[in-house]
Amino acid sequence: MAKKAQSEPKQMRMEGTYDPVPQAVEDKAQEYSKALRARQRMQEKENTLRAECVELMHEHKVERVELDDERMLVLEPTGEKLRIKKRSELTAAADE
C-alpha cells in the first residue's frame, strides 16, 4: 500500500483576520443588514399592536372587525390569535 505524500500543515486563521471583500459585496451586506434590522423593529411593533388589539377586543367582547370591503380581522376561538380572513371565507363557514 502506497503512502500518501505528507502535505504541509495549513496555517490556521486567526480570529479577526479575513481576506479582503470586494466593495460591492460589502455594500450589499451592509444594505441587507440594515433591512434586517428594520424588519426586526417592525416585527416588534407588529407584536405590540397585536397584543394591544387582542386585549381591547377581549375587553370590549369583540370577535370581528371589518377592515375593508373584502377582509375582516377575526379573533380566533382560542382568544389569543388574530387572523385576517376574507369575508367570503366567513360567510361560507357560516352557511355550512
N, C-alpha and C positions, 0 to 999 in steps of 0.2 A: 504494500500500500504506500503510495507516494505521500510525502509530507507536503503540507501547504506551505507556501513561502510566507515567512513572517512579515506582516506589514508593520509599518511604523505606527505606534500608537497615535491616535488623533488627539490634537490639542483640545482640551475642554474649554468651552466658552465660559467666560467669567460673567457673572450677573451684572447687568447694566451695559454690556458691550454687545452691540448688534451691528450687522452690516448696514451701510447707509441705504435708505429707502428713497426711491425716486420721488421728486416733489409732487407729481400728480397723484401718487399713491398716498402720500402724507396728507395732501389736501382733501382727498376723498374720505380718508379715515377720520379726519377732523370733522368733516361735514356729517358723516354718519354718526359720530359720537354726539354731536350737537342735536341731531334729530332724535336719537335715542333718549337723551336726557329730557328733551321737550315732550316726547311721548310719555315718559315716566311721570313727568309733572302733570300732564293731562289725565293720566290714569288715576293719580291720587285725587285730583279734583273730581273726576267722574265717580270714584268710590265714595267720596264725601257727600256729593249731591245725591247719589243713590240711597245712601243710608238716611239722609235727611228726608228724602221723599218717602221712603218706606215708613219712617217714624210718623210723618204727618198723615200719611194715608191710614195708618193704624189709629192715630189719634182722632181722625175725623170719620173713621169707618167707611173709607172709600176703597173700592176694589178695582175700579177702572177710571181712566182719564182719557178723554178724546184729545188726540194730538192734532190731527188734521182730518181731511175727508177719508183717508184710507187707513189710518193707523190709530191704535189705542195702546195706552200704557196699562198693563194688567198686573196686578199683584197676585202672584201665584198662591195656590191654596196653602202652601207651607207657611206663607206670610212673611218670607224673608227675601224672595227673589222677585225682581221686576222683569217683565218681558214686554217687548213691543210686538204686537200682533196686528195683522191686517184685519180690518173689520169683517171681511168675508169669512175668515177662519173662525171668528167668534160666532157669527150667525149660523154657519154650517154646523158647529158643535152644539149650538142651542137647538137646532132643528132635529138632531138625532135623538 
